[in-house]
């Protein structure tokens, strides 16, 4: 049994599943996907996302606005706290900094990040962090704003071991997506070998970033098995060990 710790279920291409979410869920069950964490990226789509997964108790939710979303409702701390007052919501995010897709004065992105950190501390729910080409500022803002009080996860990890060590010291877990299976991802693969057993998660970030051998195609939570197997090979351990350890880590972090 596997857990996909980060996916966007409301964004999936359901055409292989008769355009029926229930058919997708049946297929995921057959592939022994035990649990999924469906990630929020904006507030406009949030109610529909909640409705989509409501019948399925093996799907948890986050609430947040992605750092690159520059239209729609800007989340205040109080609004995030109110939306997180739901037993299905286990995390705040995804949030963070992205200097790859955003340009110019990014004070708004920093303010949004702080609002999410404050909401996480108020609700005592962990953070889901997105960081791209913003490693130093991401770590600095996590430190300066007391994010270690709640911890969380650096999702879709794409940094090096030095960054991973600092994140772990701040009470964060490291989550590996299909990127770890790419041939040019040597630095990420080294982190996957070194990260302590009690500090890693696995994810798909579906429908994005499908692992090998599906790279370039639409991604699905069932492909998390390929991430698990690749990490097992890197760590010279069994698939069952990676599945069990990542599941235990997920349940500890998100209190699921």
RAHUWO-V388920 format. One record per backbone hydrogen bond with DSSP energy under -1.0 kcal/mol. CO is the residue of the C=O (numbers start at 1). NH is the residue of the N-H. Records with the same first field share a line. If there is no record, write none. Layout:
CO = NH + NH
This chain:
2 = 34 + 35
4 = 37
6 = 204 + 205
7 = 39
8 = 11
14 = 17 + 19
15 = 18
17 = 20
20 = 24
21 = 25
22 = 26
23 = 27
24 = 28
25 = 29
26 = 30
27 = 31
28 = 33
29 = 32
32 = 2
35 = 4
36 = 60
37 = 7
38 = 62
41 = 66
45 = 49
46 = 50
47 = 51
48 = 52
49 = 53
50 = 54
53 = 56
56 = 59
58 = 36
60 = 38
61 = 90
63 = 93
66 = 69
76 = 80
77 = 81
78 = 82
79 = 83
80 = 84
82 = 85
84 = 86
86 = 89
88 = 61
91 = 63
92 = 128
95 = 130
97 = 132
106 = 110
107 = 111
108 = 112
109 = 113
110 = 114
111 = 115
112 = 116
113 = 117
114 = 118
115 = 119
116 = 120
117 = 121
118 = 122
119 = 123
120 = 124 + 125
126 = 92
127 = 153
128 = 95
129 = 155
130 = 97
132 = 99
134 = 138
135 = 139
136 = 140
137 = 141
138 = 142
139 = 143
140 = 144
141 = 145
142 = 147
143 = 146
146 = 149
147 = 150 + 151
151 = 127
152 = 173
153 = 129
154 = 175
160 = 164
161 = 165
162 = 166
163 = 167
164 = 168
165 = 169
167 = 172
168 = 171
171 = 152
173 = 154
174 = 201
175 = 157
176 = 203
177 = 180
178 = 181
179 = 182
182 = 185
185 = 189
186 = 190
187 = 191
188 = 192
189 = 193
190 = 194
191 = 195
196 = 199
199 = 174
201 = 176
202 = 5
205 = 208
206 = 8
207 = 219
211 = 214
214 = 217
220 = 223
221 = 224
222 = 225
223 = 226
224 = 228
225 = 229
226 = 230
227 = 231
228 = 232
229 = 233
230 = 234
231 = 235
232 = 237
238 = 242
239 = 243
240 = 244
241 = 245
242 = 246
243 = 247
244 = 248
245 = 249
246 = 250
247 = 251
248 = 252
249 = 253
250 = 254
